[in-house]
Amino acid sequence: MSVAAFALLALALYARGFTLGLVGDDDTLLDAALRVPLAELLTGRHGILGYYRPVSRELYFWIWGHLFGPSALGYHVVNAITFAGVVTMLFLFVRRWLGARTGLLAALALLLFPPCGALLSWVSCAQDLIALFWCAASLLLYQSRRYALAGLAVALAALSKETAAVMPLVLVAYEWAAGDGAAANAGVAARGEARTGDAPARARWSRPRPRVASDRLRGLHPHRRGRPAMCAVEQAPLRARAACWPPPSPRPATLPWPVCAPAWQATAHRLP
Protein backbone atom coordinates (compact mmCIF):
# COMPACT_ATOMS: atom_id res chain seq x y z
CA MET A 1 0.00 0.00 0.00
CA SER A 2 1.65 3.20 -1.18
CA VAL A 3 1.82 6.60 0.48
CA ALA A 4 -0.60 7.96 -2.13
CA ALA A 5 -3.13 5.26 -1.23
CA PHE A 6 -2.85 6.19 2.45
CA ALA A 7 -3.31 9.87 1.61
CA LEU A 8 -6.37 9.20 -0.55
CA LEU A 9 -7.91 7.02 2.14
CA ALA A 10 -7.31 9.71 4.78
CA LEU A 11 -8.88 12.37 2.55
CA ALA A 12 -11.90 10.19 1.90
CA LEU A 13 -12.37 9.60 5.63
CA TYR A 14 -11.55 12.96 7.17
CA ALA A 15 -11.77 15.71 4.53
CA ARG A 16 -15.26 16.66 5.67
CA GLY A 17 -13.93 17.67 9.08
CA PHE A 18 -11.94 20.51 7.48
CA THR A 19 -15.19 22.43 6.98
CA LEU A 20 -15.80 22.75 10.73
CA GLY A 21 -14.94 26.16 12.16
CA LEU A 22 -13.74 27.17 15.61
CA VAL A 23 -16.07 25.85 18.30
CA GLY A 24 -16.16 25.53 22.07
CA ASP A 25 -12.73 25.79 23.67
CA ASP A 26 -11.14 26.99 20.43
CA ASP A 27 -12.38 30.56 20.80
CA THR A 28 -11.41 30.79 24.47
CA LEU A 29 -7.89 29.50 23.95
CA LEU A 30 -7.33 31.57 20.81
CA ASP A 31 -8.56 34.73 22.48
CA ALA A 32 -6.14 34.24 25.41
CA ALA A 33 -3.25 33.48 23.04
CA LEU A 34 -3.80 36.67 21.05
CA ARG A 35 -4.25 38.96 24.08
CA VAL A 36 -1.64 37.74 26.58
CA PRO A 37 2.16 37.84 26.11
CA LEU A 38 3.77 34.43 25.66
CA ALA A 39 5.72 34.42 28.94
CA GLU A 40 2.58 35.17 30.91
CA LEU A 41 0.53 32.79 28.79
CA LEU A 42 2.80 29.83 29.58
CA THR A 43 2.02 30.14 33.28
CA GLY A 44 -1.34 28.47 32.56
CA ARG A 45 -3.38 31.15 34.35
CA HIS A 46 -5.22 32.24 31.19
CA GLY A 47 -7.62 30.50 28.87
CA ILE A 48 -9.19 27.37 30.39
CA LEU A 49 -8.05 26.48 33.91
CA GLY A 50 -7.79 23.03 35.45
CA TYR A 51 -5.11 21.49 33.21
CA TYR A 52 -1.55 22.58 32.50
CA ARG A 53 -0.84 21.81 28.84
CA PRO A 54 1.50 24.58 27.69
CA VAL A 55 2.79 22.77 24.59
CA SER A 56 -0.54 21.81 23.04
CA ARG A 57 -2.64 24.76 24.26
CA GLU A 58 -0.82 27.99 24.96
CA LEU A 59 2.15 27.48 22.63
CA TYR A 60 0.04 25.91 19.89
CA PHE A 61 -2.57 28.68 19.77
CA TRP A 62 0.04 31.41 20.26
CA ILE A 63 2.11 30.29 17.24
CA TRP A 64 -0.67 29.42 14.84
CA GLY A 65 -3.06 32.08 16.12
CA HIS A 66 -0.69 34.81 15.01
CA LEU A 67 -0.41 33.15 11.59
CA PHE A 68 -3.98 32.05 10.86
CA GLY A 69 -6.09 34.25 13.12
CA PRO A 70 -9.72 33.12 13.35
CA SER A 71 -9.55 31.00 10.19
CA ALA A 72 -9.98 27.34 11.16
CA LEU A 73 -8.62 25.89 7.91
CA GLY A 74 -4.99 26.55 8.81
CA TYR A 75 -5.37 24.78 12.16
CA HIS A 76 -6.96 21.79 10.43
CA VAL A 77 -4.01 21.56 8.04
CA VAL A 78 -1.53 21.68 10.94
CA ASN A 79 -3.47 18.98 12.79
CA ALA A 80 -3.59 16.81 9.66
CA ILE A 81 0.20 17.10 9.23
CA THR A 82 0.65 16.18 12.90
CA PHE A 83 -1.58 13.13 12.46
CA ALA A 84 0.35 12.10 9.36
CA GLY A 85 3.55 12.29 11.41
CA VAL A 86 2.04 10.04 14.08
CA VAL A 87 1.00 7.43 11.51
CA THR A 88 4.43 7.55 9.85
CA MET A 89 6.36 7.16 13.10
CA LEU A 90 4.11 4.30 14.20
CA PHE A 91 4.81 2.53 10.92
CA LEU A 92 8.57 3.01 11.26
CA PHE A 93 8.56 1.85 14.88
CA VAL A 94 6.56 -1.32 14.25
CA ARG A 95 8.44 -2.08 11.02
CA ARG A 96 11.77 -2.08 12.84
CA TRP A 97 10.34 -4.25 15.59
CA LEU A 98 8.00 -6.73 13.88
CA GLY A 99 8.52 -6.29 10.15
CA ALA A 100 7.12 -4.25 7.28
CA ARG A 101 3.80 -6.06 6.98
CA THR A 102 2.96 -5.65 10.67
CA GLY A 103 4.02 -2.02 10.52
CA LEU A 104 1.69 -1.44 7.59
CA LEU A 105 -1.19 -3.06 9.46
CA ALA A 106 -0.51 -0.95 12.56
CA ALA A 107 -0.48 2.28 10.54
CA LEU A 108 -3.68 1.26 8.74
CA ALA A 109 -5.38 0.41 12.04
CA LEU A 110 -4.57 3.85 13.41
CA LEU A 111 -5.74 5.53 10.21
CA LEU A 112 -9.07 3.69 10.41
CA PHE A 113 -9.51 4.22 14.18
CA PRO A 114 -12.94 5.93 14.48
CA PRO A 115 -12.03 8.56 17.15
CA CYS A 116 -9.49 10.03 14.72
CA GLY A 117 -12.42 11.67 12.95
CA ALA A 118 -13.11 13.79 16.03
CA LEU A 119 -9.41 14.54 16.53
CA LEU A 120 -9.16 15.94 13.01
CA SER A 121 -12.45 17.86 13.10
CA TRP A 122 -12.15 19.80 16.36
CA VAL A 123 -9.20 22.21 16.44
CA SER A 124 -8.71 21.89 20.21
CA CYS A 125 -8.09 18.16 19.77
CA ALA A 126 -4.62 19.23 18.73
CA GLN A 127 -3.87 18.53 22.40
CA ASP A 128 -4.38 14.81 21.77
CA LEU A 129 -2.63 14.85 18.41
CA ILE A 130 0.46 16.62 19.76
CA ALA A 131 0.62 14.27 22.73
CA LEU A 132 0.39 11.30 20.35
CA PHE A 133 3.09 12.83 18.17
CA TRP A 134 5.59 13.08 21.02
CA CYS A 135 4.65 9.64 22.35
CA ALA A 136 5.35 8.09 18.96
CA ALA A 137 8.58 10.08 18.72
CA SER A 138 9.70 8.80 22.13
CA LEU A 139 9.11 5.19 21.05
CA LEU A 140 11.05 5.68 17.85
CA LEU A 141 13.92 7.46 19.61
CA TYR A 142 14.09 4.85 22.38
CA GLN A 143 14.18 2.11 19.77
CA SER A 144 17.11 3.91 18.12
CA ARG A 145 18.88 4.10 21.53
CA ARG A 146 18.69 7.86 21.69
CA TYR A 147 17.62 7.75 25.30
CA ALA A 148 18.10 11.44 26.16
CA LEU A 149 15.98 12.56 23.21
CA ALA A 150 13.39 9.91 24.07
CA GLY A 151 13.17 11.32 27.59
CA LEU A 152 12.74 14.83 26.18
CA ALA A 153 9.94 13.58 23.91
CA VAL A 154 8.20 11.95 26.91
CA ALA A 155 8.39 15.26 28.80
CA LEU A 156 6.91 17.16 25.84
CA ALA A 157 4.14 14.58 25.55
CA ALA A 158 3.28 14.97 29.25
CA LEU A 159 3.24 18.76 28.84
CA SER A 160 0.84 18.31 25.91
CA LYS A 161 -1.59 16.08 27.81
CA GLU A 162 -1.17 14.66 31.29
CA THR A 163 -2.27 11.15 30.29
CA ALA A 164 1.06 10.78 28.46
CA ALA A 165 2.74 10.46 31.88
CA VAL A 166 2.37 6.68 31.48
CA MET A 167 4.91 6.64 28.63
CA PRO A 168 7.83 5.53 30.89
CA LEU A 169 5.80 2.41 31.69
CA VAL A 170 5.17 1.91 27.97
CA LEU A 171 8.91 2.08 27.32
CA VAL A 172 9.57 -0.45 30.10
CA ALA A 173 6.94 -2.75 28.58
CA TYR A 174 8.58 -2.39 25.18
CA GLU A 175 11.99 -3.19 26.68
CA TRP A 176 10.50 -6.28 28.30
CA ALA A 177 8.74 -7.47 25.15
CA ALA A 178 11.43 -6.66 22.61
CA GLY A 179 14.75 -6.73 24.48
CA ASP A 180 17.89 -7.05 22.40
CA GLY A 181 15.94 -8.42 19.46
CA ALA A 182 14.37 -5.05 18.74
CA ALA A 183 17.74 -3.35 18.97
CA ALA A 184 19.17 -5.91 16.59
CA ASN A 185 16.32 -5.39 14.13
CA ALA A 186 16.77 -1.63 14.36
CA GLY A 187 20.48 -2.08 13.74
CA VAL A 188 19.83 -4.28 10.71
CA ALA A 189 17.44 -1.69 9.29
CA ALA A 190 19.91 1.11 9.88
CA ARG A 191 22.74 -0.92 8.35
CA GLY A 192 20.53 -1.57 5.33
CA GLU A 193 20.01 2.16 4.96
CA ALA A 194 23.73 2.76 5.41
CA ARG A 195 24.53 0.47 2.46
CA THR A 196 22.90 2.96 0.16
CA GLY A 197 24.28 6.02 1.97
CA ASP A 198 27.67 7.59 2.35
CA ALA A 199 30.94 6.06 3.52
CA PRO A 200 30.83 7.46 7.10
CA ALA A 201 27.44 5.79 7.63
CA ARG A 202 28.80 2.44 6.46
CA ALA A 203 31.85 2.83 8.66
CA ARG A 204 29.71 3.70 11.66
CA TRP A 205 27.65 0.52 11.35
CA SER A 206 30.69 -1.65 10.65
CA ARG A 207 31.96 -1.11 14.21
CA PRO A 208 30.84 -3.64 16.84
CA ARG A 209 27.90 -2.62 19.00
CA PRO A 210 29.02 -1.38 22.44
CA ARG A 211 27.81 -3.28 25.47
CA VAL A 212 24.93 -1.71 27.31
CA ALA A 213 23.62 -2.21 30.81
CA SER A 214 20.99 -4.71 29.71
CA ASP A 215 23.69 -7.01 28.29
CA ARG A 216 25.05 -7.67 31.78
CA LEU A 217 21.66 -8.81 33.04
CA ARG A 218 21.38 -11.86 30.81
CA GLY A 219 21.41 -15.11 32.72
CA LEU A 220 21.09 -13.63 36.23
CA HIS A 221 17.86 -15.53 36.85
CA PRO A 222 17.29 -19.17 35.86
CA HIS A 223 13.80 -18.56 34.51
CA ARG A 224 15.00 -15.86 32.11
CA ARG A 225 17.48 -18.00 30.15
CA GLY A 226 16.82 -17.76 26.46
CA ARG A 227 14.58 -14.71 26.81
CA PRO A 228 15.48 -11.09 26.03
CA ALA A 229 17.74 -9.32 28.50
CA MET A 230 16.06 -7.38 31.29
CA CYS A 231 16.49 -3.73 32.08
CA ALA A 232 17.31 -2.51 35.59
CA VAL A 233 13.67 -1.76 36.42
CA GLU A 234 12.69 -5.34 35.60
CA GLN A 235 15.66 -6.86 37.43
CA ALA A 236 14.99 -5.14 40.79
CA PRO A 237 12.03 -7.32 41.93
CA LEU A 238 13.83 -10.47 40.79
CA ARG A 239 16.88 -9.56 42.85
CA ALA A 240 14.64 -9.03 45.89
CA ARG A 241 12.92 -12.37 45.31
CA ALA A 242 16.23 -14.20 44.93
CA ALA A 243 17.43 -12.74 48.24
CA CYS A 244 14.29 -13.66 50.21
CA TRP A 245 13.04 -16.86 48.57
CA PRO A 246 14.72 -20.27 47.98
CA PRO A 247 15.26 -21.60 44.47
CA PRO A 248 11.99 -22.93 43.06
CA SER A 249 13.38 -26.30 42.01
CA PRO A 250 16.53 -28.37 42.66
CA ARG A 251 16.00 -30.32 39.45
CA PRO A 252 19.21 -30.52 37.35
CA ALA A 253 18.95 -28.58 34.13
CA THR A 254 21.77 -30.25 32.18
CA LEU A 255 20.98 -33.98 32.54
CA PRO A 256 18.18 -35.77 30.69
CA TRP A 257 15.18 -36.61 32.88
CA PRO A 258 15.53 -40.45 32.82
CA VAL A 259 19.09 -40.14 34.18
CA CYS A 260 18.35 -37.69 36.99
CA ALA A 261 14.85 -38.99 37.93
CA PRO A 262 15.97 -41.06 40.97
CA ALA A 263 18.00 -38.17 42.39
CA TRP A 264 15.15 -35.76 41.76
CA GLN A 265 12.62 -38.03 43.51
CA ALA A 266 14.86 -38.49 46.51
CA THR A 267 15.39 -34.77 46.80
CA ALA A 268 11.66 -34.09 46.43
CA HIS A 269 10.86 -36.32 49.44
CA ARG A 270 13.17 -34.24 51.63
CA LEU A 271 11.52 -30.95 50.66
CA PRO A 272 9.13 -29.44 53.25
C-alpha positions, 0 to 999 in steps of 0.5 A, spaced: 500 500 500 503 506 497 503 513 500 498 515 495 493 510 497 494 512 504 493 519 503 487 518 498 484 514 504 485 519 509 482 524 505 476 520 503 475 519 511 476 525 514 476 531 509 469 533 511 472 535 518 476 541 514 469 544 513 468 545 521 470 552 524 472 554 531 467 551 536 467 551 544 474 551 547 477 553 540 475 561 541 477 561 548 484 559 547 485 563 541 482 569 544 487 568 550 493 566 546 492 573 542 491 577 548 496 575 553 504 575 552 507 568 551 511 568 557 505 570 561 501 565 557 505 559 559 504 560 566 497 556 565 493 562 568 489 564 562 484 560 557 481 554 560 483 552 567 484 546 570 489 542 566 496 545 564 498 543 557 502 549 555 505 545 549 498 543 546 494 549 548 498 555 549 504 554 545 500 551 539 494 557 539 500 562 540 504 560 534 498 558 529 493 564 532 498 569 530 499 566 523 492 564 521 487 568 526 480 566 526 480 561 520 480 554 522 482 551 515 490 553 517 489 549 524 486 543 520 491 543 516 496 543 521 493 537 525 492 533 519 500 534 518 501 532 525 496 526 524 500 524 518 507 524 522 504 520 528 502 514 523 508 515 519 512 514 526 508 508 528 509 505 521 517 506 522 517 503 529 513 497 528 516 495 522 523 495 525 520 491 531 516 486 527 517 487 520 514 491 514 507 487 513 505 488 521 508 495 521 503 497 515 497 493 518 498 498 525 499 504 521 492 502 517 489 500 524 490 507 526 488 511 520 481 507 520 480 508 528 474 511 528 475 517 534 481 520 529 475 523 525 473 527 532 481 529 533 481 531 526 475 535 526 475 539 532 481 544 532 482 543 540 483 536 539 490 538 537 492 537 544 491 529 543 494 529 536 500 533 539 501 528 545 500 522 540 506 525 536 511 526 542 509 519 544 510 516 537 517 520 537 519 517 544 518 510 542 522 511 535 527 514 539 528 509 544 528 504 539 534 507 536 537 508 543 537 515 543 535 515 550 536 522 552 531 525 546 526 519 548 526 522 555 525 529 552 519 527 547 516 523 553 516 530 557 513 534 551 508 529 551 506 529 558 506 537 557 501 536 551 496 532 555 497 529 562 495 522 560 502 521 556 505 520 563 504 513 562 509 513 557 515 511 561 511 504 563 510 503 555 517 504 554 519 499 560 513 494 557 517 495 550 523 493 553 521 487 556 517 485 550 522 486 545 529 486 548 535 485 544 531 483 538 528 489 537 535 493 537 538 488 533 532 489 528 533 496 528 540 495 527 539 491 521 534 496 518 539 502 519 545 498 516 541 496 510 540 504 509 547 505 510 549 500 504 545 505 500 548 512 503 555 515 504 561 512 507 561 514 514 554 511 515 557 504 512 563 505 517 559 507 523 555 501 522 561 496 521 563 497 528 561 492 533 555 494 538 558 497 544 555 493 550 549 496 554 547 495 561 541 490 559 547 485 556 550 484 563 543 482 566 542 476 561 542 469 565 542 472 572 535 468 573 534 461 571 527 462 569 530 468 564 534 464 560 533 464 552 529 470 553 530 477 552 535 481 557 532 485 562 532 492 564 534 494 571 527 496 572 525 489 571 531 486 574 529 489 581 524 485 583 527 479 581 533 480 585 529 481 591 525 475 590 532 471 589 534 474 596 528 472 600 526 466 597 529 459 595 530 456 588 523 454 586 526 447 584 533 443 585 531 439 578 538 438 574 537 442 568 543 439 564 541 432 565 536 428 561 530 426 565 531 419 565 538 419 568 536 424 573 529 422 575 531 417 581 535 423 584 530 428 583 525 423 587 529 423 593 530 430 593 523 431 592 521 427 598 526 431 603 523 438 601 518 441 606 
